[in-house]
Amino acid sequence: ADVRGARADGDHLEAAARGPEARYAVWRRAADAFLARGFVAEASALFERALRYAPDSVEAVAGLARSLRAAGQDRRAQTLGDMGAQRRLGDRPKGVIGVERS
């Protein structure tokens, strides 16, 4: 698989997308595809990119948590999983999700 080529395709799709919802969808679908194929580091970066456009997305938070768990970053994955559970229950924190770089 050509990861760089697929990422470049995502960049082109993002540029063509209109509005944050469409750009979010580009990166979330790409992240899901990368994760399904075992590219966990790239998937994590793409879920983070999707979250820039939709910081309250439970699906993107959950995807990021799955990719982090697959990469062996269990503590960070658990923290994000807890955040996602709070959001599903309607206890939405204010502001943007803080996603640390490792």
FILO-388813 format. One record per residue (C-alpha): residue number from 0; residue in one letter; x, y, z. Coordinates in Angstrom, 1 decimal, m for minus. Each point is the difference from the previous one (the first is absolute). Layout:
BEGIN
{r NUM,a,{X,Y,Z}}
...
//
This chain:
BEGIN
{r 0,a,{0.0,0.0,0.0}}
{r 1,d,{1.2,3.5,m0.9}}
{r 2,v,{m0.7,1.9,3.3}}
{r 3,r,{1.5,3.2,m1.3}}
{r 4,g,{m2.1,m0.1,m3.2}}
{r 5,a,{m3.1,m0.7,2.0}}
{r 6,r,{0.7,2.9,2.3}}
{r 7,a,{0.6,2.3,m3.0}}
{r 8,d,{m3.4,m1.1,m1.3}}
{r 9,g,{m1.5,1.0,3.3}}
{r 10,d,{1.6,3.4,m0.2}}
{r 11,h,{m1.5,0.5,m3.5}}
{r 12,l,{m3.4,m1.1,1.2}}
{r 13,e,{0.2,2.3,3.0}}
{r 14,a,{0.9,2.9,m2.3}}
{r 15,a,{m3.0,m0.7,m2.2}}
{r 16,a,{m2.4,m0.5,2.9}}
{r 17,r,{m2.3,2.9,0.9}}
{r 18,g,{m0.3,0.8,3.7}}
{r 19,p,{1.2,m1.6,3.2}}
{r 20,e,{m2.6,m2.9,0.0}}
{r 21,a,{1.2,m1.2,m3.4}}
{r 22,r,{3.7,0.4,1.0}}
{r 23,y,{m0.7,m1.9,3.2}}
{r 24,a,{m1.6,m2.8,m2.1}}
{r 25,v,{3.0,m0.2,m2.3}}
{r 26,w,{2.4,m0.6,2.9}}
{r 27,r,{m2.2,m2.2,2.1}}
{r 28,r,{m0.6,m2.4,m2.9}}
{r 29,a,{3.7,0.0,m0.8}}
{r 30,a,{0.9,m0.6,3.6}}
{r 31,d,{m2.5,m2.9,0.2}}
{r 32,a,{1.5,m1.5,m3.2}}
{r 33,f,{3.6,0.3,1.3}}
{r 34,l,{m0.9,m1.5,3.3}}
{r 35,a,{m1.8,m2.9,m1.7}}
{r 36,r,{3.2,m0.7,m2.0}}
{r 37,g,{2.2,0.1,3.1}}
{r 38,f,{1.6,3.4,m0.5}}
{r 39,v,{m0.6,1.0,3.5}}
{r 40,a,{2.4,3.0,0.3}}
{r 41,e,{m1.3,1.6,m3.2}}
{r 42,a,{m3.6,m0.8,1.2}}
{r 43,s,{0.6,1.8,3.2}}
{r 44,a,{1.3,3.1,m1.8}}
{r 45,l,{m3.0,0.0,m2.3}}
{r 46,f,{m2.5,m0.3,2.8}}
{r 47,e,{1.7,2.9,1.7}}
{r 48,r,{m0.3,2.0,m3.3}}
{r 49,a,{m3.7,m0.9,m0.2}}
{r 50,l,{m0.5,1.3,3.6}}
{r 51,r,{1.3,3.4,m1.1}}
{r 52,y,{m3.1,0.3,m2.1}}
{r 53,a,{m2.4,m1.7,2.4}}
{r 54,p,{1.4,0.2,3.5}}
{r 55,d,{m3.2,m1.4,1.5}}
{r 56,s,{m0.1,m3.1,m2.2}}
{r 57,v,{m0.5,m3.1,2.2}}
{r 58,e,{0.8,m2.2,m3.0}}
{r 59,a,{3.4,1.7,m0.6}}
{r 60,v,{0.9,m0.1,3.7}}
{r 61,a,{m0.9,m3.7,0.1}}
{r 62,g,{2.0,m0.7,m3.2}}
{r 63,l,{3.0,1.9,1.4}}
{r 64,a,{m0.3,m2.1,3.2}}
{r 65,r,{m0.1,m3.2,m2.0}}
{r 66,s,{3.1,1.0,m2.1}}
{r 67,l,{1.9,0.9,3.2}}
{r 68,r,{m0.9,m3.2,1.6}}
{r 69,a,{1.2,m1.9,m3.1}}
{r 70,a,{3.3,2.0,0.3}}
{r 71,g,{0.5,m1.1,3.6}}
{r 72,q,{m0.9,3.4,1.5}}
{r 73,d,{m2.6,m1.4,2.4}}
{r 74,r,{0.0,2.8,2.5}}
{r 75,r,{m0.7,2.7,m2.6}}
{r 76,a,{m2.5,m2.2,m1.7}}
{r 77,q,{m1.8,m0.5,3.3}}
{r 78,t,{m0.1,3.7,0.7}}
{r 79,l,{m1.6,0.6,m3.4}}
{r 80,g,{m2.4,m2.9,0.5}}
{r 81,d,{m1.2,1.6,3.2}}
{r 82,m,{m0.5,3.3,m1.8}}
{r 83,g,{m2.0,m1.7,m2.7}}
{r 84,a,{m2.2,m1.7,2.6}}
{r 85,q,{m0.6,3.3,1.7}}
{r 86,r,{m1.0,1.5,m3.3}}
{r 87,r,{m2.4,m2.8,m0.8}}
{r 88,l,{m1.6,0.6,3.4}}
{r 89,g,{m0.5,3.7,m0.9}}
{r 90,d,{2.6,1.4,2.4}}
{r 91,r,{1.9,1.9,m2.7}}
{r 92,p,{3.0,2.0,1.2}}
{r 93,k,{0.4,3.5,m1.4}}
{r 94,g,{2.8,0.8,m2.5}}
{r 95,v,{2.2,m2.0,m2.2}}
{r 96,i,{1.2,m3.5,0.9}}
{r 97,g,{3.7,0.1,1.0}}
{r 98,v,{1.8,m2.6,m1.9}}
{r 99,e,{3.6,m0.3,1.0}}
{r 100,r,{2.8,m1.0,m2.4}}
{r 101,s,{2.1,m2.9,0.9}}
//
